[in-house]
């Protein structure tokens, strides 16, 4: 009778394999997106860069030290991976998976950037002078 020798499976607690995790899974564990499906779609649509290179494969492994640039709906986040996730836990647990490198408003103010200096004209009420000018242009007399 022939004996079959099976090699032991690699232990997930040691080695470099345990330090890597699928990109879509990590984004979900880190609470960047609500579902893993949305994380996959975000990566496939090309909205994620890993160390400056656009990634379109959700299964791309990420390791601690990697820098992710993520283009979300209303903002761009720059995150440094600190650890792989083991579960999708509360915010405090997810926050320990990454370091946020996104520039903040305070840093922009120190460099002299004036991003929120004045509200755009379409987001505020017109002044009395602007209302009168509009009335003259349209031919409407509002002084009835």
C-alpha positions as CSV (number, residue, x, y, z in Angstrom):
1,X,0.0,0.0,0.0
2,X,1.3,3.4,-1.0
3,X,1.5,6.2,1.6
4,X,0.5,9.7,0.6
5,X,2.3,12.5,2.3
6,X,0.3,15.8,2.5
7,X,2.3,18.9,3.2
8,X,0.9,21.0,6.0
9,X,-1.2,24.0,5.0
10,X,0.4,27.4,5.6
11,X,-0.5,29.0,8.9
12,X,-2.4,32.2,8.4
13,X,-0.9,33.7,11.6
14,X,2.6,33.7,10.3
15,X,4.3,34.6,7.0
16,X,3.8,37.3,4.4
17,X,0.5,35.8,3.2
18,X,-1.3,36.9,6.4
19,X,-0.1,40.4,5.9
20,X,-1.9,40.7,2.5
21,X,-5.6,41.1,1.8
22,X,-7.8,41.5,-1.2
23,X,-8.3,45.2,-2.0
24,X,-12.1,45.1,-2.1
25,X,-12.3,43.2,1.2
26,X,-9.9,45.7,2.8
27,X,-12.0,48.7,1.6
28,X,-15.1,47.1,3.1
29,X,-13.4,46.2,6.4
30,X,-12.0,49.8,6.6
31,X,-15.5,51.2,6.1
32,X,-14.6,53.2,3.1
33,X,-17.7,51.8,1.3
34,X,-20.9,50.2,2.7
35,X,-20.8,46.9,0.8
36,X,-18.2,44.6,-0.7
37,X,-20.0,44.8,-4.0
38,X,-19.6,48.6,-4.0
39,X,-15.9,48.1,-3.2
40,X,-15.5,45.8,-6.1
41,X,-17.3,48.2,-8.4
42,X,-15.2,51.2,-7.2
43,X,-12.0,49.3,-8.0
44,X,-13.3,48.0,-11.4
45,X,-14.4,51.4,-12.5
46,X,-10.8,52.7,-12.0
47,X,-11.4,55.0,-9.0
48,X,-8.7,53.4,-6.8
49,X,-4.9,53.8,-7.1
50,X,-2.5,51.6,-5.3
51,X,0.9,53.3,-4.8
52,X,0.1,55.7,-7.7
53,X,-1.0,53.0,-10.2
54,X,-4.6,52.6,-11.2
55,X,-6.0,49.3,-10.2
56,X,-8.9,47.6,-11.9
57,X,-8.8,44.2,-10.2
58,X,-10.6,43.9,-6.9
59,X,-8.6,40.8,-6.0
60,X,-5.3,42.8,-6.0
61,X,-3.6,42.1,-2.7
62,X,-2.7,45.1,-0.4
63,X,-0.1,45.0,2.3
64,X,0.7,47.3,5.2
65,X,2.6,50.4,4.0
66,X,0.6,50.6,0.7
67,X,-0.9,54.0,-0.1
68,X,-4.4,54.0,-1.6
69,X,-5.9,57.0,-3.4
70,X,-9.6,56.6,-3.6
71,X,-11.9,58.9,-5.6
72,X,-15.3,58.8,-3.9
73,X,-18.4,60.8,-4.9
74,X,-17.6,64.0,-3.2
75,X,-14.0,63.7,-2.1
76,X,-10.6,62.1,-2.7
77,X,-9.2,60.1,0.2
78,X,-5.5,59.1,0.6
79,X,-5.0,56.3,3.0
80,X,-2.0,54.4,4.1
81,X,-2.7,50.7,4.9
82,X,-1.5,49.9,8.5
83,X,-2.9,46.4,8.9
84,X,-5.2,43.9,7.1
85,X,-8.7,43.6,8.6
86,X,-10.0,40.5,10.3
87,X,-13.7,41.6,10.3
88,X,-15.9,44.6,9.6
89,X,-16.2,46.0,13.0
90,X,-17.2,49.3,14.5
91,X,-15.6,52.6,13.3
92,X,-13.0,52.6,16.0
93,X,-11.8,49.2,15.0
94,X,-11.8,50.1,11.3
95,X,-10.0,53.3,11.9
96,X,-7.0,51.4,13.2
97,X,-6.5,49.7,9.7
98,X,-5.3,52.9,8.0
99,X,-3.7,56.3,8.4
100,X,-5.6,59.1,6.7
101,X,-3.1,61.2,4.6
102,X,-5.9,63.3,3.0
103,X,-5.0,67.0,3.2
104,X,-7.3,68.8,5.6
105,X,-8.7,72.3,5.5
106,X,-6.3,73.5,8.2
107,X,-3.3,72.4,6.1
108,X,-4.7,74.2,3.1
109,X,-5.2,77.4,5.1
110,X,-1.5,77.3,6.2
111,X,-0.3,77.1,2.6
112,X,-2.4,80.1,1.6
113,X,-5.1,78.3,-0.5
114,X,-8.4,80.1,-0.5
115,X,-10.9,77.3,-1.3
116,X,-13.9,78.5,0.7
117,X,-13.2,82.3,0.6
118,X,-16.6,83.2,-0.8
119,X,-19.7,81.3,-1.6
120,X,-20.5,80.9,-5.3
121,X,-23.1,83.4,-6.5
122,X,-25.6,80.8,-7.3
123,X,-25.7,79.5,-3.7
124,X,-26.6,82.8,-2.0
125,X,-29.6,85.1,-2.2
126,X,-29.2,88.1,-4.6
127,X,-28.7,91.5,-3.2
128,X,-31.2,94.3,-3.6
129,X,-28.9,95.9,-6.2
130,X,-28.8,92.6,-8.2
131,X,-32.6,92.2,-8.0
132,X,-33.1,95.7,-9.4
133,X,-30.6,95.0,-12.2
134,X,-32.4,91.8,-13.1
135,X,-35.7,93.7,-13.1
136,X,-34.3,96.3,-15.5
137,X,-33.0,93.5,-17.8
138,X,-36.2,91.6,-17.9
139,X,-38.5,94.6,-18.1
140,X,-40.4,93.8,-15.0
141,X,-41.3,96.6,-12.6
142,X,-41.3,95.2,-9.1
143,X,-42.2,98.6,-7.5
144,X,-45.9,98.3,-8.0
